[in-house]
Structures are given as C-alpha cells and as structure tokens.
Amino acid sequence: MRVADWAAEAGEAMLITLGLGSCVAIVIHDAEAGAGGMAHVLLPSATLARDQSNPAKFPETAVPLLVERLVALGAVRERLRARLVGGASMFASVASPRAAQMGERNVIAARDACKKAHVPVIGEDTGNDYGRSIYLYLPAGRLEVRSVLHGIRQL
C-alpha cells in the first residue's frame, strides 16, 4: 500500500505498507472476526491540504472509513483494536521546526481519531528518527514492524 492509501480484508490476507517516515500507519483489527485494515496517513488534518478528497490521507477520515469497512467485513465495532506505527522525525536536523514536528502531529491526530471512534489503541511503535515498514498477517492480526536499523519486532 502506498502513502494516502488504505485496505481492509478478512480471512487469509496480508496487508503491507513500506517506507513509513513521518506518515503513520493506523492498523485496526478484530481478532475474533479475523478482519483487519490499515491506512497510511500523510497529514494530521484535512485543513493542511488543498485536495481533501482522499479519506486515507488524514486520520480524522481514515479511521471512520476503516471502521465502516471492517464492520461490513464482519467485524464487531466493540471488538476493534488499533495499533499505530510511524510518525518519525526523519529530517529534524535539516527541516524547519514545524516540519520536524509533522510525525509527532500525525501520531497525536491518529490517537485522537481512534479515541473519537471508540477504538482503543493497544500498541504503538512511533516517533524516533528512523523509517519503518509493516506487515499485517490476517486473520491472526500479527503485526510485524521492520526497520533497517532496528530489525523486526512484533507489535
């Protein structure tokens, strides 16, 4: 999946997004239904973009979209749980202070969107200064976070 993209599946599937820097992947899963979804969000708010037509670009629209699609796939809203990955400060030493904070702002916005949708965040691998890629294995919901400098970890 690319930046500002999303996917939701049930059953035997794998969802992947590569190259998370300041972007945040919002992963939502219902373990009992074996359904999961992921959005690779770019910006913390739709107010920061001229083109607001893509709901996967912003946490405030990506989370409700994922919840709706997962429920359509058989998930139960009350069983949904979220994990967040990304939100790094990739170029803090050469970027303006506002740009250096984009990753942190994305993480905060993703947390807020999950809270507003009543989807508890049960795990995070966010911040720092390195990129990540993630692999969501369904139906179990196993989430692998991979980075060049920090190897592979389960979240």
C-alpha positions as CSV (number, residue, x, y, z in Angstrom):
1,M,0.0,0.0,0.0
2,R,1.2,3.5,-0.8
3,V,1.1,6.8,1.0
4,A,-2.5,8.0,1.5
5,D,-3.9,4.5,0.7
6,W,-5.9,2.1,2.7
7,A,-7.1,-1.5,2.6
8,A,-9.3,-3.8,4.7
9,E,-9.6,-7.6,4.4
10,A,-10.9,-10.6,6.3
11,G,-9.6,-14.1,6.2
12,E,-6.2,-15.2,4.8
13,A,-4.6,-12.0,3.6
14,M,-1.5,-9.8,4.3
15,L,-1.5,-6.0,4.2
16,I,1.8,-4.3,3.8
17,T,2.9,-0.7,3.8
18,L,6.5,0.3,3.2
19,G,8.6,3.3,4.0
20,L,6.8,5.0,6.9
21,G,8.7,8.1,7.8
22,S,6.6,10.9,9.3
23,C,3.5,9.2,8.0
24,V,1.5,7.0,10.4
25,A,0.0,3.6,9.6
26,I,-3.2,3.1,11.5
27,V,-3.9,-0.6,11.9
28,I,-7.3,-1.7,13.1
29,H,-8.2,-5.4,13.8
30,D,-11.0,-7.6,15.2
31,A,-9.3,-10.8,16.4
32,E,-12.5,-12.8,16.6
33,A,-13.7,-11.9,13.1
34,G,-10.2,-12.2,11.6
35,A,-10.7,-8.8,9.9
36,G,-8.2,-6.1,9.7
37,G,-7.5,-2.8,7.9
38,M,-4.7,-0.3,7.5
39,A,-4.4,3.3,6.4
40,H,-1.1,5.0,5.6
41,V,-2.0,8.6,6.6
42,L,0.1,11.5,5.3
43,L,-1.1,14.6,7.2
44,P,-2.6,15.2,10.7
45,S,-5.6,17.2,9.4
46,A,-7.5,17.8,6.2
47,T,-7.1,21.6,6.9
48,L,-3.5,21.2,5.8
49,A,-4.3,20.1,2.3
50,R,-5.9,21.7,-0.8
51,D,-7.2,18.4,-2.0
52,Q,-9.3,16.8,0.7
53,S,-10.9,14.1,-1.5
54,N,-8.9,11.2,-0.3
55,P,-10.1,9.9,3.1
56,A,-7.0,7.8,3.6
57,K,-4.8,10.9,3.7
58,F,-5.9,12.1,7.2
59,P,-6.6,10.3,10.5
60,E,-9.9,12.0,11.0
61,T,-11.4,10.5,7.9
62,A,-9.3,7.3,7.6
63,V,-10.3,5.8,11.0
64,P,-14.1,6.1,10.3
65,L,-13.5,4.7,6.8
66,L,-11.7,1.6,8.2
67,V,-14.2,1.1,10.9
68,E,-17.1,1.1,8.4
69,R,-15.3,-1.3,6.0
70,L,-14.3,-3.7,8.8
71,V,-17.9,-3.8,10.1
72,A,-19.0,-4.6,6.5
73,L,-16.5,-7.5,6.5
74,G,-18.0,-8.9,9.7
75,A,-16.0,-7.2,12.4
76,V,-17.8,-6.0,15.6
77,R,-17.2,-2.4,16.4
78,E,-16.8,-3.0,20.1
79,R,-14.0,-5.6,19.4
80,L,-11.9,-3.3,17.2
81,R,-8.4,-2.5,18.5
82,A,-5.9,-0.2,16.9
83,R,-2.1,-0.1,16.7
84,L,-0.1,2.9,15.4
85,V,3.3,2.8,13.6
86,G,5.4,5.6,12.1
87,G,5.4,9.3,12.9
88,A,9.2,9.6,12.8
89,S,11.1,12.8,12.7
90,M,13.2,11.8,9.7
91,F,14.9,15.1,8.8
92,A,14.8,17.1,12.1
93,S,18.3,18.4,11.6
94,V,17.6,20.0,8.2
95,A,13.9,20.8,8.5
96,S,12.1,23.7,9.9
97,P,10.7,23.2,13.4
98,R,7.2,22.9,12.1
99,A,8.2,20.3,9.5
100,A,10.2,18.4,12.1
101,Q,7.1,18.0,14.2
102,M,4.9,16.5,11.4
103,G,5.5,12.9,12.6
104,E,4.5,13.8,16.1
105,R,1.5,15.7,14.9
106,N,0.4,12.7,12.8
107,V,0.7,10.4,15.8
108,I,-1.4,12.7,18.0
109,A,-4.0,13.1,15.3
110,A,-4.2,9.3,14.9
111,R,-4.7,8.7,18.6
112,D,-7.4,11.4,18.7
113,A,-9.2,9.9,15.7
114,C,-9.2,6.4,17.3
115,K,-10.4,7.8,20.6
116,K,-13.2,9.7,18.8
117,A,-14.2,6.4,17.1
118,H,-14.1,4.5,20.4
119,V,-11.3,2.2,19.1
120,P,-8.7,1.6,21.8
121,V,-5.0,1.9,20.8
122,I,-3.3,-1.1,22.2
123,G,0.1,-0.7,20.8
124,E,2.5,1.8,19.2
125,D,5.9,1.9,17.6
126,T,6.1,5.6,16.8
127,G,8.5,8.6,16.9
128,N,12.3,8.5,16.8
129,D,14.3,9.2,13.7
130,Y,14.0,6.1,11.5
131,G,11.7,4.7,8.9
132,R,9.6,1.6,9.3
133,S,7.7,-0.9,7.1
134,I,4.8,-3.0,8.4
135,Y,3.3,-6.4,7.6
136,L,-0.2,-7.3,9.0
137,Y,-0.9,-11.0,8.8
138,L,-4.6,-11.9,8.9
139,P,-6.7,-13.4,10.3
140,A,-4.5,-13.6,13.4
141,G,-3.7,-9.9,13.3
142,R,0.0,-10.4,13.8
143,L,1.8,-7.1,13.1
144,E,5.5,-7.1,12.2
145,V,7.3,-3.8,12.3
146,R,10.6,-3.8,10.3
147,S,13.3,-1.2,10.1
148,V,16.8,-1.3,8.7
149,L,18.5,-0.2,11.9
150,H,16.2,-2.0,14.4
151,G,15.3,-5.3,12.8
152,I,11.9,-6.9,13.1
153,R,9.6,-6.7,16.1
154,Q,6.1,-7.8,16.8
155,L,3.5,-5.2,17.9
